[in-house]
Amino acid sequence: MFELIQSVVDWYMLNISYLTIFLLMAIEGSFIPFPSEVVIPPAAWKAAQGDLNVYFVVITGTLGALFGSLINYFLSYYLGRKIVYAFADTRIARMLLITPEKVEKAENYFVKHGRSSTFIGRLVPGVRQLISIPAGLSKMPLKDFILYTIYGAGIWNIILAAMGYFLYSQQELLSLYYHELSYVMLGLGIAFIGYLIYNGLKKKK
């Protein structure tokens, strides 16, 4: 099992490019759950090695997040509130960690903070993934949505890139606990997949 994990990690690190950063961050910015924490820090690690440019990593990641957020925005803009909430109540949506309650939470957050919520929400776990949905439902001006999303995603990606650079400087320390960290990440990954399956299969109350 450990060898399999190692081969997957090695393959992933070998194939990180600006295109993969853009695509993965586009997924992260859309309604599909995918953590940006596994995209930007490894890319920044490669930048610290000289294989990539850390500024381009941040820029590409931010543009990808914007693209994914625009998918949510336009779907919500044109489908409307009724269809969005109906989809959020389906089994597929639950497998994607989307529920009517989470959509409502994002919508209330948007109402409370106004247009700036598309900026603030990019920095808030649990809100980041869905904050572009109420922006589309409320017909927020596209120019404002793009501007606030770029600012919020950009700041978040800068933080993650700084983490990747810092971790690269701590290689000796990380190597001492490499196996322990690998098993922890494996456990978290299995738990996350199990949680997705559980949410998709559990019956409605």
CYANA upper distance limits for C-alpha pairs under 8 A (distance plus 0.5 A):
  1 MET  CA      5 ILE  CA      6.83
  2 PHE  CA      6 GLN  CA      6.60
  2 PHE  CA    182 SER  CA      8.40
  2 PHE  CA    183 TYR  CA      8.47
  3 GLU  CA      7 SER  CA      6.61
  4 LEU  CA      8 VAL  CA      6.72
  5 ILE  CA      9 VAL  CA      6.63
  5 ILE  CA    182 SER  CA      8.43
  5 ILE  CA    186 LEU  CA      8.34
  6 GLN  CA     10 ASP  CA      6.51
  7 SER  CA     11 TRP  CA      6.52
  8 VAL  CA     12 TYR  CA      6.56
  9 VAL  CA     13 MET  CA      6.60
 10 ASP  CA     14 LEU  CA      6.53
 11 TRP  CA     15 ASN  CA      6.67
 12 TYR  CA     16 ILE  CA      6.71
 13 MET  CA     42 PRO  CA      7.60
 13 MET  CA     43 ALA  CA      8.43
 13 MET  CA     46 LYS  CA      8.29
 15 ASN  CA     20 THR  CA      8.32
 16 ILE  CA     20 THR  CA      6.41
 16 ILE  CA     21 ILE  CA      7.38
 16 ILE  CA     43 ALA  CA      7.10
 17 SER  CA     21 ILE  CA      6.64
 17 SER  CA     43 ALA  CA      8.29
 17 SER  CA     52 LEU  CA      8.22
 18 TYR  CA     22 PHE  CA      6.65
 18 TYR  CA     56 PHE  CA      8.11
 18 TYR  CA     57 VAL  CA      7.19
 18 TYR  CA     60 THR  CA      6.82
 19 LEU  CA     23 LEU  CA      6.69
 20 THR  CA     24 LEU  CA      6.41
 21 ILE  CA     25 MET  CA      6.47
 21 ILE  CA     39 VAL  CA      6.95
 21 ILE  CA     40 ILE  CA      7.88
 21 ILE  CA     43 ALA  CA      8.15
 21 ILE  CA     57 VAL  CA      7.85
 21 ILE  CA     60 THR  CA      7.10
 21 ILE  CA     61 GLY  CA      6.25
 21 ILE  CA     64 GLY  CA      7.87
 22 PHE  CA     26 ALA  CA      6.51
 22 PHE  CA     60 THR  CA      6.01
 22 PHE  CA     61 GLY  CA      5.88
 22 PHE  CA     62 THR  CA      8.45
 22 PHE  CA     63 LEU  CA      7.33
 22 PHE  CA     64 GLY  CA      4.82
 22 PHE  CA     65 ALA  CA      8.08
 23 LEU  CA     27 ILE  CA      6.88
 23 LEU  CA     64 GLY  CA      6.72
 24 LEU  CA     28 GLU  CA      6.76
 24 LEU  CA     34 PHE  CA      8.23
 24 LEU  CA     36 SER  CA      8.41
 24 LEU  CA     39 VAL  CA      7.52
 24 LEU  CA     64 GLY  CA      7.90
 25 MET  CA     29 GLY  CA      6.52
 25 MET  CA     36 SER  CA      6.90
 25 MET  CA     39 VAL  CA      7.77
 25 MET  CA     61 GLY  CA      6.18
 25 MET  CA     62 THR  CA      8.05
 25 MET  CA     64 GLY  CA      5.34
 25 MET  CA     65 ALA  CA      5.46
 25 MET  CA     68 GLY  CA      7.78
 26 ALA  CA     30 SER  CA      6.78
 26 ALA  CA     63 LEU  CA      8.41
 26 ALA  CA     64 GLY  CA      4.78
 26 ALA  CA     65 ALA  CA      5.28
 26 ALA  CA     66 LEU  CA      7.55
 26 ALA  CA     67 PHE  CA      6.09
 26 ALA  CA     68 GLY  CA      4.59
 26 ALA  CA     69 SER  CA      7.95
 27 ILE  CA     31 PHE  CA      7.99
 27 ILE  CA     32 ILE  CA      6.44
 27 ILE  CA     33 PRO  CA      7.95
 27 ILE  CA     34 PHE  CA      6.98
 27 ILE  CA     64 GLY  CA      8.46
 27 ILE  CA     65 ALA  CA      8.09
 27 ILE  CA     68 GLY  CA      6.36
 28 GLU  CA     32 ILE  CA      6.94
 28 GLU  CA     33 PRO  CA      6.62
 28 GLU  CA     34 PHE  CA      5.24
 28 GLU  CA     35 PRO  CA      6.62
 28 GLU  CA     36 SER  CA      6.70
 28 GLU  CA     65 ALA  CA      7.02
 28 GLU  CA     68 GLY  CA      7.35
 28 GLU  CA    129 GLN  CA      7.64
 29 GLY  CA     64 GLY  CA      7.83
 29 GLY  CA     65 ALA  CA      4.98
 29 GLY  CA     66 LEU  CA      7.17
 29 GLY  CA     67 PHE  CA      7.67
 29 GLY  CA     68 GLY  CA      4.69
 29 GLY  CA     69 SER  CA      5.31
 29 GLY  CA    128 ARG  CA      8.40
 29 GLY  CA    129 GLN  CA      6.61
 30 SER  CA     65 ALA  CA      8.22
 30 SER  CA     68 GLY  CA      4.74
 30 SER  CA     69 SER  CA      5.73
 30 SER  CA     70 LEU  CA      8.27
 30 SER  CA     71 ILE  CA      6.73
 30 SER  CA     72 ASN  CA      6.29
 30 SER  CA    129 GLN  CA      7.11
 30 SER  CA    130 LEU  CA      8.35
 31 PHE  CA     68 GLY  CA      8.50
 31 PHE  CA     72 ASN  CA      7.12
 31 PHE  CA     96 LEU  CA      7.80
 31 PHE  CA     98 ILE  CA      8.31
 31 PHE  CA    129 GLN  CA      6.67
 31 PHE  CA    130 LEU  CA      7.15
 32 ILE  CA     96 LEU  CA      6.33
 33 PRO  CA     96 LEU  CA      6.48
 33 PRO  CA     97 LEU  CA      7.50
 33 PRO  CA    129 GLN  CA      7.78
 35 PRO  CA     39 VAL  CA      7.95
 36 SER  CA     40 ILE  CA      6.73
 37 GLU  CA     41 PRO  CA      6.79
 37 GLU  CA    160 LEU  CA      7.25
 38 VAL  CA     42 PRO  CA      7.09
 39 VAL  CA     43 ALA  CA      6.79
 40 ILE  CA     44 ALA  CA      6.52
 40 ILE  CA     57 VAL  CA      7.62
 40 ILE  CA     58 VAL  CA      8.00
 40 ILE  CA     61 GLY  CA      7.59
 40 ILE  CA    157 ASN  CA      7.15
 40 ILE  CA    160 LEU  CA      6.41
 40 ILE  CA    161 ALA  CA      6.22
 40 ILE  CA    164 GLY  CA      7.87
 41 PRO  CA     45 TRP  CA      6.60
 41 PRO  CA    160 LEU  CA      5.93
 41 PRO  CA    161 ALA  CA      5.63
 41 PRO  CA    162 ALA  CA      8.08
 41 PRO  CA    163 MET  CA      6.60
 41 PRO  CA    164 GLY  CA      4.46
 41 PRO  CA    165 TYR  CA      7.94
 42 PRO  CA     46 LYS  CA      6.87
 42 PRO  CA    164 GLY  CA      6.57
 43 ALA  CA     47 ALA  CA      6.73
 43 ALA  CA     52 LEU  CA      7.96
 43 ALA  CA     54 VAL  CA      8.27
 43 ALA  CA     57 VAL  CA      7.15
 43 ALA  CA    161 ALA  CA      8.14
 43 ALA  CA    164 GLY  CA      7.95
 44 ALA  CA     48 ALA  CA      6.64
 44 ALA  CA     52 LEU  CA      8.19
 44 ALA  CA     53 ASN  CA      8.49
 44 ALA  CA     54 VAL  CA      6.17
 44 ALA  CA     57 VAL  CA      7.32
 44 ALA  CA    161 ALA  CA      5.60
 44 ALA  CA    162 ALA  CA      7.97
 44 ALA  CA    164 GLY  CA      5.48
 44 ALA  CA    165 TYR  CA      6.31
 45 TRP  CA     49 GLN  CA      7.01
 45 TRP  CA    164 GLY  CA      5.48
 45 TRP  CA    165 TYR  CA      6.08
 45 TRP  CA    167 LEU  CA      7.89
 45 TRP  CA    168 TYR  CA      6.23
 46 LYS  CA     50 GLY  CA      6.92
 46 LYS  CA     51 ASP  CA      5.95
 46 LYS  CA     52 LEU  CA      6.45
 47 ALA  CA     51 ASP  CA      5.82
 47 ALA  CA     52 LEU  CA      4.66
 47 ALA  CA     53 ASN  CA      5.68
 47 ALA  CA     54 VAL  CA      5.75
 47 ALA  CA     57 VAL  CA      8.41
 47 ALA  CA    165 TYR  CA      8.46
 48 ALA  CA     52 LEU  CA      8.17
 48 ALA  CA     54 VAL  CA      8.00
 48 ALA  CA    165 TYR  CA      6.52
 48 ALA  CA    168 TYR  CA      7.34
 52 LEU  CA     56 PHE  CA      8.19
 52 LEU  CA     57 VAL  CA      7.83
 53 ASN  CA     57 VAL  CA      6.72
 54 VAL  CA     58 VAL  CA      6.86
 54 VAL  CA    161 ALA  CA      7.74
 55 TYR  CA     59 ILE  CA      6.70
 56 PHE  CA     60 THR  CA      6.23
 57 VAL  CA     61 GLY  CA      6.44
 57 VAL  CA    161 ALA  CA      8.39
 58 VAL  CA     62 THR  CA      6.51
 58 VAL  CA    154 GLY  CA      7.33
 58 VAL  CA    157 ASN  CA      6.21
 58 VAL  CA    158 ILE  CA      6.70
 58 VAL  CA    161 ALA  CA      7.52
 59 ILE  CA     63 LEU  CA      6.69
 59 ILE  CA    154 GLY  CA      7.88
 60 THR  CA     64 GLY  CA      6.62
 61 GLY  CA     65 ALA  CA      6.67
 61 GLY  CA    157 ASN  CA      7.43
 62 THR  CA     66 LEU  CA      6.65
 62 THR  CA    150 ILE  CA      6.88
 62 THR  CA    153 ALA  CA      6.04
 62 THR  CA    154 GLY  CA      5.85
 62 THR  CA    157 ASN  CA      7.33
 63 LEU  CA     67 PHE  CA      6.66
 63 LEU  CA    150 ILE  CA      7.96
 64 GLY  CA     68 GLY  CA      6.80
 65 ALA  CA     69 SER  CA      6.58
 65 ALA  CA    153 ALA  CA      7.16
 66 LEU  CA     70 LEU  CA      6.59
 66 LEU  CA    146 ILE  CA      7.58
 66 LEU  CA    149 THR  CA      6.84
 66 LEU  CA    150 ILE  CA      6.94
 66 LEU  CA    153 ALA  CA      8.08
 67 PHE  CA     71 ILE  CA      7.09
 68 GLY  CA     72 ASN  CA      7.34
 69 SER  CA     73 TYR  CA      6.65
 69 SER  CA    132 SER  CA      6.33
 69 SER  CA    149 THR  CA      8.37
 70 LEU  CA     74 PHE  CA      6.49
 70 LEU  CA    132 SER  CA      7.96
 71 ILE  CA     75 LEU  CA      6.58
 72 ASN  CA     76 SER  CA      6.56
 72 ASN  CA    130 LEU  CA      8.29
 72 ASN  CA    132 SER  CA      6.33
 72 ASN  CA    133 ILE  CA      6.01
 72 ASN  CA    136 GLY  CA      7.86
 73 TYR  CA     77 TYR  CA      6.39
 73 TYR  CA    132 SER  CA      5.79
 73 TYR  CA    133 ILE  CA      5.96
 73 TYR  CA    134 PRO  CA      8.36
 73 TYR  CA    135 ALA  CA      6.89
 73 TYR  CA    136 GLY  CA      4.85
 73 TYR  CA    137 LEU  CA      8.19
 74 PHE  CA     78 TYR  CA      6.59
 74 PHE  CA    136 GLY  CA      6.67
 75 LEU  CA     79 LEU  CA      6.23
 75 LEU  CA     80 GLY  CA      8.48
 75 LEU  CA    133 ILE  CA      8.47
 75 LEU  CA    136 GLY  CA      7.95
 76 SER  CA     80 GLY  CA      5.99
 76 SER  CA     81 ARG  CA      7.53
 76 SER  CA     84 VAL  CA      7.07
 76 SER  CA    133 ILE  CA      6.07
 76 SER  CA    134 PRO  CA      7.87
 76 SER  CA    136 GLY  CA      5.36
 76 SER  CA    137 LEU  CA      5.75
 77 TYR  CA    135 ALA  CA      8.49
 77 TYR  CA    136 GLY  CA      4.72
 77 TYR  CA    137 LEU  CA      5.60
 77 TYR  CA    138 SER  CA      8.02
 77 TYR  CA    139 LYS  CA      6.58
 78 TYR  CA    136 GLY  CA      8.48
 79 LEU  CA     83 ILE  CA      6.49
 79 LEU  CA     84 VAL  CA      7.29
 80 GLY  CA     84 VAL  CA      6.79
 80 GLY  CA    137 LEU  CA      6.51
 81 ARG  CA     85 TYR  CA      6.63
 81 ARG  CA    137 LEU  CA      6.63
 82 LYS  CA     86 ALA  CA      6.64
 83 ILE  CA     87 PHE  CA      6.61
 84 VAL  CA     88 ALA  CA      6.70
 85 TYR  CA     89 ASP  CA      6.88
 85 TYR  CA    100 PRO  CA      6.25
 85 TYR  CA    103 VAL  CA      7.98
 86 ALA  CA     90 THR  CA      7.51
 87 PHE  CA     93 ALA  CA      6.98
 88 ALA  CA     93 ALA  CA      5.72
 88 ALA  CA     94 ARG  CA      7.67
 88 ALA  CA     98 ILE  CA      6.24
 88 ALA  CA     99 THR  CA      5.37
 88 ALA  CA    100 PRO  CA      5.64
 88 ALA  CA    103 VAL  CA      8.00
 89 ASP  CA     93 ALA  CA      7.18
 89 ASP  CA     94 ARG  CA      7.84
 89 ASP  CA     99 THR  CA      6.40
 89 ASP  CA    100 PRO  CA      6.39
 90 THR  CA     94 ARG  CA      6.98
 91 ARG  CA     95 MET  CA      6.85
 91 ARG  CA    199 ASN  CA      8.28
 91 ARG  CA    200 GLY  CA      5.60
 91 ARG  CA    201 LEU  CA      7.51
 92 ILE  CA     96 LEU  CA      7.00
 92 ILE  CA    200 GLY  CA      6.85
 93 ALA  CA     97 LEU  CA      6.86
 93 ALA  CA     98 ILE  CA      5.47
 93 ALA  CA     99 THR  CA      7.09
 93 ALA  CA    200 GLY  CA      8.12
 94 ARG  CA     98 ILE  CA      5.55
 94 ARG  CA     99 THR  CA      6.38
 94 ARG  CA    196 LEU  CA      8.04
 94 ARG  CA    199 ASN  CA      5.79
 94 ARG  CA    200 GLY  CA      5.53
 95 MET  CA    196 LEU  CA      5.45
 95 MET  CA    197 ILE  CA      6.69
 95 MET  CA    198 TYR  CA      8.27
 95 MET  CA    199 ASN  CA      5.97
 95 MET  CA    200 GLY  CA      4.70
 95 MET  CA    201 LEU  CA      8.47
 96 LEU  CA    196 LEU  CA      7.34
 96 LEU  CA    200 GLY  CA      8.44
 97 LEU  CA    196 LEU  CA      7.30
 97 LEU  CA    199 ASN  CA      7.63
 98 ILE  CA    102 LYS  CA      6.85
 98 ILE  CA    103 VAL  CA      7.69
 99 THR  CA    103 VAL  CA      6.86
100 PRO  CA    104 GLU  CA      6.50
101 GLU  CA    105 LYS  CA      6.54
102 LYS  CA    106 ALA  CA      6.70
102 LYS  CA    130 LEU  CA      8.40
103 VAL  CA    107 GLU  CA      6.58
103 VAL  CA    130 LEU  CA      7.19
103 VAL  CA    133 ILE  CA      8.16
103 VAL  CA    134 PRO  CA      8.34
104 GLU  CA    108 ASN  CA      6.53
105 LYS  CA    109 TYR  CA      6.62
105 LYS  CA    127 VAL  CA      8.42
106 ALA  CA    110 PHE  CA      6.67
106 ALA  CA    127 VAL  CA      6.39
106 ALA  CA    130 LEU  CA      6.70
106 ALA  CA    131 ILE  CA      5.98
106 ALA  CA    133 ILE  CA      8.32
106 ALA  CA    134 PRO  CA      7.24
107 GLU  CA    111 VAL  CA      6.72
107 GLU  CA    131 ILE  CA      7.85
107 GLU  CA    133 ILE  CA      8.20
107 GLU  CA    134 PRO  CA      5.51
108 ASN  CA    112 LYS  CA      6.57
109 TYR  CA    113 HIS  CA      6.65
109 TYR  CA    117 SER  CA      7.48
110 PHE  CA    114 GLY  CA      5.77
110 PHE  CA    115 ARG  CA      7.46
110 PHE  CA    117 SER  CA      5.92
110 PHE  CA    118 THR  CA      8.08
110 PHE  CA    131 ILE  CA      7.70
110 PHE  CA    134 PRO  CA      7.02
110 PHE  CA    135 ALA  CA      7.79
113 HIS  CA    117 SER  CA      5.71
115 ARG  CA    119 PHE  CA      8.39
115 ARG  CA    135 ALA  CA      8.09
115 ARG  CA    140 MET  CA      7.83
115 ARG  CA    144 ASP  CA      8.05
115 ARG  CA    145 PHE  CA      8.00
115 ARG  CA    148 TYR  CA      8.39
116 SER  CA    120 ILE  CA      6.76
116 SER  CA    148 TYR  CA      7.09
117 SER  CA    121 GLY  CA      5.68
117 SER  CA    131 ILE  CA      7.90
118 THR  CA    122 ARG  CA      6.93
118 THR  CA    131 ILE  CA      6.57
118 THR  CA    132 SER  CA      7.08
118 THR  CA    135 ALA  CA      7.92
118 THR  CA    145 PHE  CA      7.30
118 THR  CA    148 TYR  CA      6.23
118 THR  CA    149 THR  CA      6.20
118 THR  CA    152 GLY  CA      7.77
119 PHE  CA    123 LEU  CA      8.03
119 PHE  CA    148 TYR  CA      5.18
119 PHE  CA    149 THR  CA      5.94
119 PHE  CA    150 ILE  CA      8.33
119 PHE  CA    151 TYR  CA      6.77
119 PHE  CA    152 GLY  CA      4.86
119 PHE  CA    153 ALA  CA      8.12
120 ILE  CA    124 VAL  CA      7.38
120 ILE  CA    152 GLY  CA      6.85
121 GLY  CA    125 PRO  CA      8.48
121 GLY  CA    127 VAL  CA      6.13
121 GLY  CA    128 ARG  CA      5.68
121 GLY  CA    131 ILE  CA      6.60
121 GLY  CA    152 GLY  CA      8.06
122 ARG  CA    127 VAL  CA      7.66
122 ARG  CA    128 ARG  CA      4.96
122 ARG  CA    129 GLN  CA      8.27
122 ARG  CA    131 ILE  CA      8.05
122 ARG  CA    149 THR  CA      7.76
122 ARG  CA    152 GLY  CA      5.70
122 ARG  CA    153 ALA  CA      6.37
122 ARG  CA    156 TRP  CA      7.77
123 LEU  CA    128 ARG  CA      7.04
123 LEU  CA    152 GLY  CA      7.08
123 LEU  CA    153 ALA  CA      8.14
123 LEU  CA    156 TRP  CA      6.75
124 VAL  CA    128 ARG  CA      6.23
126 GLY  CA    130 LEU  CA      8.39
127 VAL  CA    131 ILE  CA      6.18
130 LEU  CA    134 PRO  CA      8.23
131 ILE  CA    135 ALA  CA      7.33
132 SER  CA    136 GLY  CA      6.83
133 ILE  CA    137 LEU  CA      6.73
134 PRO  CA    138 SER  CA      6.45
135 ALA  CA    139 LYS  CA      6.80
135 ALA  CA    140 MET  CA      5.81
135 ALA  CA    145 PHE  CA      7.88
136 GLY  CA    140 MET  CA      6.60
140 MET  CA    144 ASP  CA      7.77
140 MET  CA    145 PHE  CA      7.12
141 PRO  CA    145 PHE  CA      6.78
142 LEU  CA    146 ILE  CA      6.63
143 LYS  CA    147 LEU  CA      6.71
144 ASP  CA    148 TYR  CA      6.61
145 PHE  CA    149 THR  CA      6.47
146 ILE  CA    150 ILE  CA      6.56
147 LEU  CA    151 TYR  CA      6.86
148 TYR  CA    152 GLY  CA      6.64
149 THR  CA    153 ALA  CA      6.35
150 ILE  CA    154 GLY  CA      6.10
151 TYR  CA    155 ILE  CA      6.71
152 GLY  CA    156 TRP  CA      6.83
153 ALA  CA    157 ASN  CA      6.53
154 GLY  CA    158 ILE  CA      6.64
155 ILE  CA    159 ILE  CA      6.87
156 TRP  CA    160 LEU  CA      6.85
157 ASN  CA    161 ALA  CA      6.44
158 ILE  CA    162 ALA  CA      6.61
159 ILE  CA    163 MET  CA      6.88
160 LEU  CA    164 GLY  CA      6.89
161 ALA  CA    165 TYR  CA      6.82
162 ALA  CA    166 PHE  CA      6.63
163 MET  CA    167 LEU  CA      6.63
164 GLY  CA    168 TYR  CA      6.79
165 TYR  CA    169 SER  CA      7.08
166 PHE  CA    170 GLN  CA      7.13
167 LEU  CA    171 GLN  CA      7.13
167 LEU  CA    174 LEU  CA      8.44
170 GLN  CA    174 LEU  CA      6.74
171 GLN  CA    175 SER  CA      6.52
172 GLU  CA    176 LEU  CA      7.21
173 LEU  CA    177 TYR  CA      7.62
174 LEU  CA    178 TYR  CA      6.26
177 TYR  CA    181 LEU  CA      6.61
178 TYR  CA    182 SER  CA      6.63
179 HIS  CA    183 TYR  CA      6.83
180 GLU  CA    184 VAL  CA      6.76
181 LEU  CA    185 MET  CA      6.65
182 SER  CA    186 LEU  CA      6.63
183 TYR  CA    187 GLY  CA      6.59
184 VAL  CA    188 LEU  CA      6.70
185 MET  CA    189 GLY  CA      6.53
186 LEU  CA    190 ILE  CA      6.69
187 GLY  CA    191 ALA  CA      6.59
188 LEU  CA    192 PHE  CA      6.54
189 GLY  CA    193 ILE  CA      6.76
190 ILE  CA    194 GLY  CA      6.56
191 ALA  CA    195 TYR  CA      6.56
192 PHE  CA    196 LEU  CA      6.83
193 ILE  CA    197 ILE  CA      6.80
194 GLY  CA    198 TYR  CA      6.53
195 TYR  CA    199 ASN  CA      6.64
196 LEU  CA    200 GLY  CA      6.71
197 ILE  CA    201 LEU  CA      6.64
198 TYR  CA    202 LYS  CA      6.34
